[in-house]
Amino acid sequence: MPRIQSIRQLRRNGESIASIARKVGAGEPTVRKYPEAGDLSPKPPVRKRRASAIDEYVPAIEQWLAEDRETWHKQRHTATRVWERLRDEKGAEVSLSTVTRTVARLRREFAAERESGYLDLVWHPGEAQADFGEVDVYWRGRLERMHHFVLDFPYSNVSPSQLMPGENAECTCQALKDLFGWLGGVPERIVFDNAAGVGRKQRFEQVRPARLFQAFQAHYGFSFAFCNPYSGHEKGAVEARVGAVRRKLFVPRPSVWSIEGFNSRLPGRCLELADKDHYLKGEREADLFDADRKALLPLPAKPFDVVRWERMRADKYGRVTVEGKHRYSTDPANAGCEVIVGFRALEVEVLDAKGRRIVVHERAYGQAPTSSDDPSRQLEALCNKPNAWPNSQVREALPDPLREWLDRQDRATLRESLHTLKHADRESGWANAVPAMLQILETTGTLDRAGVELAAARLASGTKGVDYDKPVDLGEYDRAFATDGEAA
C-alpha cells in the first residue's frame, strides 16, 4: 500500500510513467494500473485454487483429523500415516508431499489463526489531528461507556466528532470516512495520537499501521504521522478538543438508540460550537473553518468500503467465535466449514467460501461474552429468511398472543411484521419493542409500523399512554361534519 500511494501521489504531481517506474522500482504496466484504479476497498479473499487429485479424499482426511481431536495427543495421525491410509484403504495415487500440504492446511484452518512522520506546531488550513476519548451514554436504555472520535482542525479550532463503540482500525476508518463525507473533502495531513486504533507499536516505539488503515489512507490520499510517546504537547489541540466536545455535547449523558442516526447530527452540533472568536486569531472560528474546507483534497470517485476480511472455520453449530468471547451464528449448514468473516465498525458480515452472503450481525464489543443467538440479534437474518420463523429463537421469546397471531399470518405479512419488530428494536430496544407490538395488536387487531414505533418510543421515554374509561365514539365528529356540509 505505501508503494501504491507513492505511485498515485507522483502521478498526481505530473510525473511520467517511466519516471515513476524508475523511482519506485516497478514495471511500467504496474505503474499504469494503480493511478487508474478507482476503488482500493478490500475484497473478500475468496480462494481460487485448481483442482487436485487429493480433492476427493479431503472429506476422509477431515474425518480422521476430527477423530484425532478426541484422542490422546501422542496417538494421532501424522501426515505420513494419513498418506499410508489413503494409499492402502482408498487406493489413492497421490504423493506424500501433496498429503503433507493438505494436512497442514486443514489443521491451520481448524485452528482459525487470527491474526512516522514529522512534527509541526504551526498548523495550516486543511491539516488535522485525530484522537479518541471516552464518554458514557445510555445505549438503548442501558448505561454504556463508548468512545468519541474527534478530528480537530487546529487552524480554525473546529472539531467534528463521531461516536463509536470501539477504538479499532474499523471504527477509526469508518469515523474518518463519515466525517470526510460531511466535510466534502479530505484533510491533506492527519496527525494521530500514538496509533489511535490504526496501528500497533513495534520495537523501538515505532508504529506499524494496520493493513486496513494503509488501504484507507492510499484510497483517500492524505498523509499521516503518529505522535511520539509521552509527548502530549505534539497533540495538545486535539486533546483539549476531546474534553471540550465531551463537556459540551455529552453532558448530560445522551440517550442513543441508533449510532448512525446520532452520528449524522453530531458534526453539525460540533460546528455550532464554532460560533465564537478564535482564542488567538480573534476571527470567528466558523469563518476560519471555511479556509480549512477550501484546502481539503477532493473525495475519490468511489467511497471506501471499511471492512477487514478473515477466513474462519465455523464450529459444529455453524457459529464463529471472535476474540474468544463474541459468537456469531452463520447457518447450521456451515457447521465445520470455512467461512469468510467481514468486520466493520458496527456490523459483522459472514460469507460462504465462494463469497456469497450468509448473514449480517450487529457487531458486539466489550469483555462480557455475547452471542448472536440473542433473539434481538437474530432479527436481521430472520427478516431475510422468514421460513425459519417456526424454529427461531425470536418466536420462542415472544409472548403467546403475539406469537400465535404471527403464526397465522401469510409469508408477506410475517415478513413485514418482523421488519416492524426489527425497526422498533433498533430504535427503542427489545424490552420496549415487544410490549409495543403486543399493545398495538391488542388495540387494533393488527400491526402497523408507525403505531408500533410510536408506542415503543413512548415506553422507552417513560411516557404513559392515555387510558379512557369508556371507548371514545368518534361518530359524533362524523355527524357534525356531515351536518356542516349539508348546511353549506
C-alpha positions in Angstrom: 0.0 0.0 0.0 2.8 2.5 0.7 4.2 1.9 -2.8 0.7 2.2 -4.4 0.2 5.5 -2.5 3.6 6.7 -3.8 2.7 5.9 -7.4 -0.6 7.7 -7.1 0.9 10.7 -5.5 3.8 11.0 -8.0 1.3 10.7 -10.9 -0.9 13.4 -9.4 2.2 15.6 -9.3 2.5 15.2 -13.0 5.5 12.8 -13.3 5.7 10.5 -16.3 5.1 6.7 -16.1 8.7 6.0 -17.0 10.0 8.3 -14.3 7.7 6.8 -11.6 8.7 3.3 -12.6 12.4 4.2 -12.1 11.7 5.8 -8.7 9.6 3.1 -7.2 11.4 0.2 -8.9 8.3 -1.2 -10.6 7.4 -2.0 -14.2 5.6 0.5 -16.3 2.4 -1.8 -16.7 2.2 -1.8 -12.9 2.7 2.0 -12.6 -0.1 2.5 -15.2 -2.5 0.3 -13.4 -2.7 2.0 -10.0 -3.3 5.7 -10.9 -6.4 4.5 -12.8 -7.7 2.2 -10.0 -10.9 3.9 -8.8 -11.5 1.6 -5.8 -9.0 0.3 -3.3 -11.5 -1.2 -0.9 -10.6 -4.6 0.5 -12.1 -7.5 -1.5 -13.3 -10.8 0.1 -10.3 -13.1 0.0 -12.1 -15.9 -2.0 -9.6 -18.7 -2.6 -9.1 -19.6 -6.3 -7.4 -23.0 -6.4 -7.0 -25.5 -9.2 -8.5 -29.0 -8.9 -6.1 -31.5 -7.3 -6.1 -35.3 -7.3 -6.4 -35.2 -3.5 -9.7 -33.2 -3.5 -11.9 -36.3 -3.4 -10.1 -37.6 -0.3 -10.3 -34.4 1.7 -13.5 -35.4 3.5 -11.9 -38.6 4.7 -8.8 -36.7 5.9 -11.0 -34.2 7.7 -12.9 -37.0 9.4 -9.6 -38.6 10.6 -8.3 -35.3 11.9 -11.6 -34.7 13.7 -11.4 -38.1 15.4 -7.8 -37.2 16.4 -9.1 -34.3 18.4 -10.9 -36.8 20.6 -7.8 -38.9 21.3 -4.6 -38.7 23.2 -2.2 -36.2 21.5 0.5 -38.9 21.3 -1.7 -41.2 19.4 -2.8 -39.1 16.4 -2.3 -39.2 12.7 0.9 -37.8 11.2 0.9 -36.7 7.6 2.8 -39.9 6.7 0.2 -42.1 8.4 -2.6 -40.2 6.6 -0.8 -40.9 3.3 -0.4 -44.6 4.1 -4.1 -45.0 4.9 -5.1 -43.2 1.7 -2.9 -45.5 -0.3 -4.0 -48.7 1.5 -7.6 -48.1 2.2 -8.7 -45.7 -0.6 -6.3 -46.7 -3.4 -5.3 -43.1 -3.7 -2.4 -42.2 -6.1 -1.2 -39.0 -4.5 2.3 -38.0 -3.4 3.4 -37.7 0.2 4.2 -34.1 -0.3 0.7 -33.3 -1.5 -0.8 -35.1 1.5 1.5 -33.2 3.8 0.5 -29.8 2.4 -3.2 -30.7 2.6 -3.0 -31.9 6.3 -1.1 -28.8 7.3 -3.7 -26.6 5.5 -6.6 -28.4 7.2 -5.0 -28.1 10.6 -4.4 -24.4 10.1 -7.9 -23.8 9.0 -9.4 -25.6 12.0 -7.2 -23.7 14.4 -8.6 -20.5 12.8 -5.5 -18.5 13.5 -6.4 -14.9 13.8 -4.1 -12.6 13.3 6.4 8.5 11.3 6.1 11.3 10.2 7.4 14.8 11.0 6.1 17.2 13.7 4.9 20.7 13.0 3.4 23.0 15.6 2.4 25.6 13.0 -0.9 24.3 11.7 -2.1 25.3 8.2 -5.6 25.1 6.7 -6.6 21.6 5.8 -4.4 19.9 8.4 -6.0 17.9 11.3 -5.3 16.0 14.4 -7.2 12.9 15.5 -7.8 11.2 18.8 -10.3 9.2 20.8 -12.0 10.0 24.1 -14.4 8.0 26.3 -18.0 9.0 27.1 -20.9 7.5 28.9 -24.2 7.2 27.0 -27.5 5.5 27.6 -27.2 2.9 24.8 -30.8 1.6 24.2 -31.7 2.4 27.7 -28.6 0.9 29.3 -25.6 2.9 30.6 -22.6 2.1 28.4 -19.1 3.5 28.1 -18.3 4.3 24.4 -15.7 6.3 22.5 -16.0 9.5 20.6 -13.6 10.2 17.8 -12.5 13.8 17.3 -11.0 15.2 14.1 -9.7 18.6 15.2 -8.6 21.3 12.7 -6.2 23.4 14.8 -6.2 26.3 12.3 -9.8 27.0 13.0 -10.3 25.1 16.3 -13.3 23.3 14.8 -13.6 19.6 15.8 -16.3 17.4 14.2 -16.8 14.2 16.1 -18.3 10.7 15.8 -19.5 8.2 18.4 -18.0 4.7 18.1 -18.3 1.5 20.1 -14.5 0.8 20.0 -11.1 2.1 19.1 -10.0 -0.4 16.4 -9.0 0.3 12.8 -12.5 -0.3 11.6 -14.0 2.3 13.9 -11.3 4.8 13.1 -11.6 4.5 9.4 -15.4 4.5 9.5 -15.4 7.7 11.6 -13.0 9.3 9.2 -15.0 8.2 6.1 -18.2 9.6 7.6 -16.5 12.9 8.5 -14.9 13.2 5.1 -18.4 12.9 3.6 -19.7 15.6 5.9 -16.7 17.8 5.1 -17.0 17.3 1.4 -13.2 16.6 1.2 -10.1 15.1 2.8 -7.6 16.7 5.0 -4.1 16.9 3.5 -2.4 15.6 6.6 -3.7 14.0 9.8 -1.6 13.5 13.0 -2.8 10.6 15.1 -2.4 10.2 18.8 0.1 7.3 19.1 -1.6 4.9 16.6 -5.1 5.5 18.0 -6.8 2.5 16.6 -4.9 2.4 13.3 -1.7 0.5 14.1 0.4 -1.4 16.6 3.5 -0.4 18.5 6.7 -2.2 17.4 10.1 -2.3 18.9 11.9 1.0 19.5 8.5 2.7 19.8 7.8 2.5 16.1 4.2 2.1 14.9 3.2 -0.3 12.2 -0.1 0.8 10.6 -2.9 -1.7 10.2 -3.4 -3.1 6.7 -6.9 -1.7 6.6 -5.7 1.7 7.5 -3.0 1.6 4.9 -5.6 0.8 2.2 -7.9 3.5 3.5 -5.1 6.1 3.5 -4.0 5.2 0.0 -7.6 5.4 -1.2 -8.2 8.9 0.1 -4.6 10.2 -0.5 -3.9 12.0 2.8 -0.6 11.9 4.5 -0.3 11.0 8.2 2.0 11.0 11.2 2.0 9.5 14.7 2.9 11.4 17.8 5.8 10.3 19.9 5.0 8.5 23.1 4.6 10.8 26.2 4.6 13.9 24.0 1.2 15.5 24.7 2.5 18.8 23.5 2.6 17.4 20.0 -1.2 16.9 20.0 -2.4 19.3 22.6 -5.0 20.8 20.4 -7.0 17.6 19.8 -6.6 16.5 23.5 -8.2 19.8 24.5 -11.0 19.4 21.9 -11.7 15.9 23.1 -12.5 17.2 26.5 -14.4 20.2 25.2 -16.7 18.1 22.9 -17.4 15.7 25.8 -18.3 18.5 28.2 -20.5 20.4 25.6 -22.3 17.6 23.8 -22.2 14.6 26.2 -23.3 16.3 29.4 -25.9 15.3 30.4 -25.4 11.8 29.1 -27.4 11.4 25.9 -29.7 8.5 25.0 -28.6 6.8 21.9 -30.8 4.2 20.0 -29.0 4.3 16.7 -25.3 5.2 16.3 -25.8 6.0 12.7 -28.6 8.4 13.4 -26.8 10.0 16.3 -23.6 10.4 14.3 -25.4 12.0 11.3 -26.3 15.0 13.6 -23.2 15.2 15.7 -20.8 17.0 13.2 -23.4 19.8 12.8 -23.7 20.2 16.5 -19.9 20.4 16.8 -19.9 23.2 14.2 -22.5 25.1 16.2 -19.8 25.4 18.9 -17.7 27.4 16.5 -19.9 30.4 16.6 -17.3 32.4 18.6 -14.0 34.1 18.1 -10.8 32.1 17.9 -8.9 32.2 21.2 -5.7 33.5 19.4 -6.6 34.8 16.0 -9.6 37.0 17.0 -11.6 35.9 14.0 -14.8 33.8 14.1 -13.9 30.1 14.2 -16.7 29.2 11.7 -15.1 31.7 9.2 -11.6 30.2 9.7 -13.2 26.8 9.1 -14.2 27.9 5.6 -10.5 28.2 4.9 -9.9 24.7 6.2 -12.6 23.3 3.9 -11.2 25.1 0.9 -7.8 23.5 1.5 -9.3 19.9 1.5 -8.3 17.3 -1.1 -11.2 16.2 -3.3 -13.1 13.0 -2.4 -12.4 10.0 -4.6 -15.0 8.9 -7.1 -15.9 5.8 -5.1 -16.3 5.6 -1.3 -14.1 3.1 0.6 -15.7 0.0 2.0 -14.3 -0.1 5.6 -14.1 -3.8 6.2 -11.5 -6.3 7.3 -11.9 -9.8 6.0 -10.7 -13.0 7.7 -11.1 -16.7 6.9 -12.5 -18.6 9.9 -14.0 -22.1 10.5 -17.4 -22.4 11.9 -18.0 -24.7 14.9 -20.3 -27.7 14.9 -23.3 -25.4 15.4 -22.3 -23.2 12.5 -21.0 -20.3 14.7 -17.8 -18.4 14.6 -16.2 -17.0 17.7 -14.3 -13.7 17.7 -11.8 -12.6 20.3 -12.7 -15.7 22.3 -16.0 -14.3 23.6 -18.3 -13.0 20.9 -20.2 -15.7 19.0 -21.9 -15.1 15.7 -24.3 -17.6 14.1 -24.0 -18.4 10.4 -26.1 -21.3 9.3 -26.2 -24.9 10.6 -25.4 -26.0 7.0 -21.9 -24.3 7.5 -21.0 -26.4 10.6 -17.3 -27.2 10.4 -16.9 -25.3 7.1 -14.6 -22.4 6.3 -16.4 -19.0 6.1 -15.2 -15.5 5.3 -16.0 -13.0 8.0 -16.0 -9.3 7.3 -15.5 -7.0 10.3 -17.0 -3.5 10.0 -17.3 -0.9 12.8 -20.9 -1.7 13.5 -21.5 -5.0 11.6 -20.1 -8.5 11.1 -20.8 -9.9 7.7 -20.4 -13.6 7.0 -19.9 -15.0 3.5 -19.5 -18.6 2.5 -16.3 -19.9 0.9 -17.4 -18.7 -2.5 -18.1 -15.2 -1.4 -21.9 -15.4 -1.1 -23.5 -13.5 1.7 -24.9 -15.7 4.5 -25.9 -13.2 7.2 -25.1 -9.8 8.7 -25.0 -9.3 12.5 -24.6 -6.3 14.7 -21.0 -6.3 16.0 -20.5 -6.9 19.7 -17.9 -5.2 21.8 -16.8 -5.4 25.4 -15.3 -8.0 27.7 -18.6 -9.8 28.5 -19.4 -12.9 26.3 -22.1 -12.3 23.7 -24.0 -14.4 21.3 -25.9 -13.5 18.1 -28.4 -16.2 19.2 -29.9 -13.5 21.4 -33.4 -13.1 19.8 -32.9 -9.4 19.0 -29.7 -10.2 17.2 -31.4 -12.8 15.0 -33.9 -10.4 13.6 -31.8 -9.3 10.7 -31.3 -12.9 9.5 -34.9 -13.8 10.1 -36.2 -10.9 8.1 -34.2 -12.3 5.1 -35.3 -15.9 5.8 -38.9 -15.8 7.2 -39.2 -19.5 6.5 -37.1 -20.1 9.6 -39.7 -18.5 11.8 -41.3 -21.7 13.3 -37.9 -22.8 14.8 -36.4 -19.4 15.5 -35.4 -18.1 19.0 -37.3 -14.9 18.2 -40.5 -16.8 18.1 -39.8 -18.5 21.4 -39.0 -15.2 23.1 -42.4 -13.5 22.2 -45.5 -13.6 24.4 -48.2 -16.2 23.4 -50.8 -13.8 21.9 -48.2 -12.1 19.6 -46.6 -15.4 18.7 -49.9 -17.1 17.9 -51.0 -14.1 15.8 -47.8 -14.2 13.8 -48.1 -18.0 13.3 -51.4 -17.5 11.5 -50.1 -14.8 9.0 -49.0 -15.4 5.4 -45.4 -15.0 4.4 -45.7 -11.4 3.2 -47.5 -10.3 6.4 -45.0 -12.2 8.6 -42.0 -10.6 6.8 -43.5 -7.1 7.2 -44.2 -7.7 10.9 -40.7 -8.9 11.5 -39.3 -5.8 9.8 -41.6 -3.7 12.1 -40.2 -5.5 15.1 -36.6 -5.1 13.9 -37.0 -1.3 13.4 -38.7 -0.9 16.8 -35.9 -2.9 18.4 -33.2 -0.8 16.8 -34.8 2.5 17.9 -36.2 1.6 21.3 -34.7 -1.7 22.4 -36.1 -5.2 22.6 -37.6 -4.6 26.0 -39.8 -1.8 24.6 -40.4 -3.2 21.1 -42.1 -6.4 22.2 -44.6 -4.8 24.6 -45.3 -2.1 22.0 -46.1 -4.8 19.4 -48.4 -6.6 21.8 -50.1 -3.3 22.8 -50.9 -2.3 19.2 -52.0 -5.8 18.3 -54.5 -5.9 21.3 -55.7 -2.4 20.5 -56.1 -2.5 16.7 -56.1 -6.3 15.9 -53.1 -5.8 13.5 -49.6 -4.4 13.4 -48.7 -1.1 11.7 -45.1 0.1 11.8 -45.9 3.7 12.7 -48.1 2.7 15.7 -45.6 0.2 16.9 -42.6 2.5 16.7 -44.5 5.3 18.4 -45.6 3.0 21.2 -42.1 1.7 21.6 -40.6 5.2 21.7 -43.2 6.2 24.3 -42.3 3.2 26.5 -38.6 3.9 26.1 -39.1 7.5 27.2 -41.2 6.5 30.2 -44.3 8.3 28.9 -47.6 6.6 29.5 -50.4 6.4 27.1 -53.9 7.9 27.7 -56.4 5.4 29.2 -60.1 6.0 28.7 -62.7 4.6 31.0 -65.1 4.1 28.0 -64.4 3.8 24.3 -64.4 7.2 22.5 -67.2 7.4 20.0 -65.8 9.3 17.0 -69.0 9.1 15.2 -70.1 12.4 16.8 -67.4 14.1 14.7 -68.6 12.4 11.5 -72.2 13.5 12.1 -71.1 17.1 12.9 -69.0 17.4 9.8 -71.8 15.9 7.7 -74.3 18.5 9.2 -71.9 21.3 8.4 -71.6 20.1 4.8 -75.3 20.0 4.3 -75.7 23.5 5.8 -73.1 24.8 3.3 
